[in-house]
Amino acid sequence: MGLFDLFGTKEARDQDALRKLARKVTEKFGPPENRQKVIDQLGELCTPGALKTLCLRFTIQSEPGITDQEEKETARRWLVDAGADAVGPVTEFLREQESGAAWGLGVLAAVTSPEAVVSTVTVELTHLASIYTRDPEKKLTLLAWAAEHHAGQGDESMEKALLVLLEDFSDDVRLGATRALAARPLTAASREGLIQLLLRDAGNARVRGEVLAALHHLGADVKGHRPAVEALLVDPWFLDKDGVVKKRG
């Protein structure tokens, strides 16, 4: 066995070092100064692996809350300062981790174009729409972003993912998908998807109200489903003569 084999490759040593730093930066109950030291160390390294590891600070909640926010903000600043070098690591973080997505999206929004962020959100929503996840946190974060930021810029892949998520087991996810669709131009597919959700969740007042608000906002009609929809309407909702959802007041 040679000296090279004994001590391993530089890549292996670097990966081992990053694993140790990852444990330290996600230690919720350790002294905050220890985490802060690692945050700065990773930021100064500024390698793809270090930047991705730095993102892990977004996945834990430490006490007290003000310190937690300060540490996350410091990590965010390091990543933003890295500029384009942070895009790949942060995108990988968003793909692999279930928590911390809001912070990751905030970084991407600061270092790349809105179109690139839309593309990343679309890819993630498409993936999440195809699998079962017990915790809806990541879906909800991405859906909230899609509803609030440039959801209409996404291509049909975004709409397809949102339509699938209208059938999610979580009420909150279905509501989030409804809001995101309401932020997009109306299409035949989104109109039908929203009406079908309304009919499926006829007994769910939260979902019913959100879907009616979305159809109203989009100026959508319910032609082909009028009797079934009209049976569900309560004040202030009604249908005009063309079957378009209207709201009194």
Secondary structure, DSSP 8 states (H G I E B T S, - for coil): --HHHHH--HHHHHHHHHHHHHHHHT-TTS-HHHHHHHHHHHHHH--HHHHHHHHGGGG---SSHHHHHHHHHHHHHHHHHTGGGGHHHHHHHHHH-SS-HHHHHHHHHHHS-HHHHHHHHHHHHHHHHTS--S--HHHHHHHHHHHHTTGGGS-HHHHHHHHHHTT-S-HHHHHHHHHHHHTS---HHHHHHHHHHHHHTTT-HHHHHHHHHHHHHHT-B-TT-HHHHHTT--TTEEE-TT-BEEE--
